[in-house]
Amino acid sequence: MFPQVPAAPILRSLVVARLLRQESFLAVEALVCSPARKSMGVRTQFGDDVLGYLTERLDADRLRGAAVGVVQRAKRNKAFEQSRWIGLAIDGTGAGRSREKQCEDCRPVRNQKKEIVGYHHKVVMISVVGTGLTLPFDIEPYGPGDSEYAAGQRLLECALKSLGARFANYVVVDGEFARAPFLHAAGDLGLRLVARLKDNLPELSEAARKRFAPKPPDRQFRDGQDQVEIWDDDDFDPWQTLRWKTVRVIRYRQHKADGTVLEAYWLTDFSKSEAGSQAVYYMAKSRWEIENQGFNDAKNRHGFEHICHHHQNSLLINWLIIVLSMTLERLYRQRYLHRGIHSLLQSIQLLRLLWISLGHDLNTS
């Protein structure tokens, strides 16, 4: 007879390990086989082979539902009450690196000489942004023959079906998603769209440059130490396949304190009466949250590129656990599940406290 290990303590262990920034299944095994197991709320020991077996077979939709439930509860508990707008950002990245091709979803990584130097997987992430809390909550992988654009559209539709149409006000995306089907899908789901305007829409890009180049900015303001200039017109012609009546285009020029000047063009279907130039500027800027507080944190601190077990479902489960643990950590650290009199903690401070709390049982066992 083989021992039966319930799924709940295994999942709890995986989440705790990610909160402790432990990347491997062997690290989880070391924790649950140590006296620290009691502080983790886990009674049963198990090995890394159990983790591989479970993550191969676990239903990813149940885990997705748990992450959606967390952000829905955060909204009900007024975690975003100081924000006028709630945004969703969607973007893609590479993850799960390996030296050899292990499955059909592995994509080659090439150097400047076009030589294959390894393999990785491609995923799209969705995150709550624009609220002072960046909360990633879902992942959609895509393999060869698929695309970031198609995966992003699937992810948006799935997320809004779970979250509800009134959860967010807008979706912000890079120029890759500035295509009519995606813009229509966002509108059908009840969201306004803020998208980077790039050369993949050449006629609109050229029209915006010609119109804004000779004009003085419509508005100027300070963003921290930076000086920002904005040009804003809402009567550009839509391209042939876009069913909008007109397109609003914003150009901003950001003068940073070190002398650097950043410039970008964005398109949106927000009317000027719904959102002013400055509001749309901050919505556009919120896209960087998924880069900095999403991908960068996940890769540098939570092992997003590490492969614990090279199986398609196992990889997805681990990515979902990472985004769930990141969201739980931020809600607890920045909003507090039970607010005390303590000051706001930095991420590294909370990590140290978690390790110290595990150490109490190590010393008393």
Secondary structure as the mmCIF struct_conf table of DSSP 4:
data_model
#
loop_
_struct_conf.conf_type_id
_struct_conf.id
_struct_conf.beg_label_comp_id
_struct_conf.beg_label_asym_id
_struct_conf.beg_label_seq_id
_struct_conf.end_label_comp_id
_struct_conf.end_label_asym_id
_struct_conf.end_label_seq_id
HELX_LH_PP_P HELX_LH_PP_P1 PHE A 2 GLN A 4
HELX_RH_AL_P HELX_RH_AL_P1 ALA A 7 LEU A 19
TURN_TY1_P TURN_TY1_P1 LEU A 20 ARG A 21
BEND BEND1 SER A 24 SER A 24
HELX_RH_AL_P HELX_RH_AL_P2 PHE A 25 VAL A 32
TURN_TY1_P TURN_TY1_P2 CYS A 33 CYS A 33
BEND BEND2 SER A 34 SER A 34
HELX_RH_3T_P HELX_RH_3T_P1 PRO A 35 LYS A 38
TURN_TY1_P TURN_TY1_P3 SER A 39 GLY A 41
HELX_RH_AL_P HELX_RH_AL_P3 ASP A 48 ARG A 57
BEND BEND3 LEU A 58 LEU A 58
HELX_RH_AL_P HELX_RH_AL_P4 ALA A 60 ARG A 76
TURN_TY1_P TURN_TY1_P4 ASN A 77 GLN A 82
BEND BEND4 ARG A 84 ARG A 84
STRN STRN1 GLY A 87 SER A 98
BEND BEND5 ARG A 99 GLU A 100
BEND BEND6 CYS A 103 CYS A 103
TURN_TY1_P TURN_TY1_P5 GLU A 104 ASP A 105
STRN STRN2 ARG A 107 ARG A 110
TURN_TY1_P TURN_TY1_P6 GLN A 112 LYS A 113
STRN STRN3 ILE A 116 VAL A 129
BEND BEND7 GLY A 130 GLY A 132
STRN STRN4 LEU A 135 TYR A 142
TURN_TY1_P TURN_TY1_P7 PRO A 144 GLY A 145
HELX_RH_AL_P HELX_RH_AL_P5 GLU A 148 LEU A 163
TURN_TY1_P TURN_TY1_P8 ALA A 165 ARG A 166
BEND BEND8 PHE A 167 PHE A 167
BEND BEND9 ASN A 169 ASN A 169
STRN STRN5 TYR A 170 VAL A 173
HELX_RH_3T_P HELX_RH_3T_P2 GLY A 175 PHE A 177
BEND BEND10 ARG A 179 ARG A 179
HELX_RH_AL_P HELX_RH_AL_P6 ALA A 180 ASP A 188
TURN_TY1_P TURN_TY1_P9 LEU A 189 GLY A 190
STRN STRN6 ARG A 192 ARG A 196
TURN_TY1_P TURN_TY1_P10 ASP A 199 ASN A 200
BEND BEND11 LEU A 201 LEU A 201
HELX_RH_AL_P HELX_RH_AL_P7 PRO A 202 PHE A 212
TURN_TY1_P TURN_TY1_P11 ALA A 213 PRO A 214
BEND BEND12 LYS A 215 LYS A 215
HELX_LH_PP_P HELX_LH_PP_P2 PRO A 216 PRO A 217
BEND BEND13 ASP A 218 ASP A 218
STRN STRN7 ARG A 219 ASP A 223
TURN_TY1_P TURN_TY1_P12 GLY A 224 GLN A 225
STRN STRN8 ASP A 226 PHE A 236
HELX_LH_PP_P HELX_LH_PP_P3 ASP A 237 TRP A 239
TURN_TY1_P TURN_TY1_P13 GLN A 240 THR A 241
BEND BEND14 LYS A 245 LYS A 245
STRN STRN9 VAL A 247 HIS A 255
TURN_TY1_P TURN_TY1_P14 ALA A 257 ASP A 258
BEND BEND15 GLY A 259 GLY A 259
STRN STRN10 VAL A 261 THR A 268
TURN_TY1_P TURN_TY1_P15 LYS A 272 GLU A 274
BEND BEND16 ALA A 275 ALA A 275
HELX_RH_AL_P HELX_RH_AL_P8 SER A 277 LYS A 285
TURN_TY1_P TURN_TY1_P16 SER A 286 SER A 286
HELX_RH_AL_P HELX_RH_AL_P9 ARG A 287 GLU A 289
HELX_RH_PI_P HELX_RH_PI_P1 ILE A 290 ASN A 296
HELX_RH_AL_P HELX_RH_AL_P10 ASP A 297 ARG A 301
BEND BEND17 HIS A 302 HIS A 302
TURN_TY1_P TURN_TY1_P17 PHE A 304 GLU A 305
BEND BEND18 CYS A 308 HIS A 309
HELX_RH_AL_P HELX_RH_AL_P11 GLN A 312 ARG A 330
HELX_RH_PI_P HELX_RH_PI_P2 LEU A 331 ARG A 335
BEND BEND19 LEU A 337 HIS A 338
BEND BEND20 ILE A 341 HIS A 342
HELX_LH_PP_P HELX_LH_PP_P4 SER A 343 GLN A 346
HELX_RH_AL_P HELX_RH_AL_P12 SER A 347 THR A 364
#
